[in-house]
Amino acid sequence: MNPFTYIKEINFGKTDLMDTDDESVAKDYNAFIVNRGLSYFSDAVMQANEMNIRADVPKHVQFRYLLNSIRKRKRFSKWLKKENDIDLEVVKEYYGYSNEKAKTVLSILDPSQVSELRARIEKGGKGNNI
């Protein structure tokens, strides 16, 4: 089972997935992902934080706490994902810097300088440009 199955059951299904003798069910439970998924909702963030604080509690106890303490409701949200910054990639490639150094350099460069760097690293060909 994936972590989203557990989140779905906590939010809406209210079926105790841990009520089985199968050991793999408890091993599949990823507390970090489940707590992160629940933290997007104002009515579930406190319970998710309690389980983050008590990470040493067994997985089946964490799941049952969340299952029984969060009210049944359909909750949908988009997960935040890291955006791929094209200008950052240009600076990284041109100077050979890490993400951290490239972010620093990018903050002092103006857009015309970044476009000049992009022109210098242009490799040509179809679809190979940054």
C-alpha positions in Angstrom: 0.0 0.0 0.0 1.2 3.5 -0.6 1.0 6.4 1.9 -1.9 8.0 0.0 -4.1 4.9 0.8 -3.6 5.6 4.5 -4.3 9.3 4.1 -7.5 8.5 2.2 -8.7 6.1 5.0 -7.8 8.7 7.7 -9.7 11.4 5.9 -12.7 9.7 4.5 -12.8 5.9 4.6 -12.3 5.3 8.4 -11.3 1.7 7.9 -8.6 0.3 10.2 -6.0 -0.9 7.7 -3.7 -2.0 10.5 -6.3 -4.5 11.9 -4.6 -7.5 10.2 -1.9 -10.1 11.0 0.1 -9.1 7.9 3.4 -7.5 9.0 3.9 -5.8 5.7 0.9 -3.4 6.3 2.7 -1.8 9.2 6.0 -1.7 7.3 4.3 0.2 4.4 3.1 3.0 6.7 5.3 6.0 6.1 4.5 8.3 9.0 6.4 11.3 7.5 4.4 11.3 4.3 1.1 10.7 6.0 1.7 13.6 8.5 2.8 15.8 5.7 -0.3 15.1 3.7 -2.5 15.8 6.7 -0.7 19.0 7.5 -2.2 20.8 4.5 -5.5 21.0 6.3 -6.3 23.4 9.2 -8.5 20.9 10.9 -5.9 18.1 10.9 -2.6 19.9 11.3 -2.5 19.7 15.1 -3.0 15.9 15.1 -0.3 15.5 12.4 2.1 17.7 14.5 1.4 15.5 17.6 2.5 12.5 15.6 5.6 14.3 14.4 6.5 15.1 18.0 5.9 11.5 19.0 7.7 9.8 16.1 8.9 7.0 18.4 5.3 5.7 18.9 4.7 2.5 17.0 3.2 2.9 13.5 0.0 1.2 14.2 -0.7 3.4 17.2 0.1 6.5 15.1 -2.3 5.4 12.4 -5.1 4.6 14.8 -4.7 7.9 16.6 -5.1 9.8 13.4 -7.9 7.6 12.2 -9.9 8.2 15.4 -9.0 11.8 16.1 -9.6 13.4 12.7 -13.2 13.9 11.6 -14.5 12.2 8.4 -14.3 14.7 5.5 -13.2 14.8 1.9 -9.9 16.7 1.8 -8.0 17.4 -1.4 -4.9 19.4 -1.9 -2.0 19.7 -4.3 1.3 18.8 -2.9 3.9 21.6 -3.0 6.7 20.7 -5.4 10.0 22.4 -5.9 10.0 24.5 -9.0 12.7 24.1 -11.6 14.3 27.5 -12.2 15.8 27.7 -15.7 17.9 30.7 -14.8 19.4 28.8 -11.8 20.3 25.9 -14.2 22.0 28.4 -16.5 24.2 29.8 -13.7 25.0 26.3 -12.4 26.1 25.1 -15.8 28.1 28.2 -16.8 30.0 28.6 -13.5 29.9 24.9 -12.3 28.3 26.0 -9.0 26.1 24.1 -6.6 22.5 25.1 -6.0 23.4 27.3 -3.0 26.2 29.2 -4.7 24.1 29.6 -7.9 21.2 31.1 -6.0 23.6 33.7 -4.5 25.0 34.6 -7.9 21.6 34.7 -9.4 20.5 37.2 -6.8 23.1 39.7 -8.0 22.8 39.2 -11.8 20.3 41.2 -13.8 18.2 39.5 -16.5 20.4 40.8 -19.3 23.4 39.2 -17.8 21.6 35.9 -17.3 20.5 36.0 -21.0 24.1 36.6 -22.0 25.2 33.5 -20.0 22.4 31.5 -21.7 23.7 32.6 -25.1 27.3 31.6 -24.1 26.3 28.0 -23.1 23.9 27.5 -26.0 24.9 24.2 -27.6 22.7 24.4 -30.7 20.6 21.7 -32.1 16.9 21.0 -31.7 15.7 21.0 -28.0 19.1 21.2 -26.4 18.8 24.8 -25.3 18.3 25.8 -21.7 
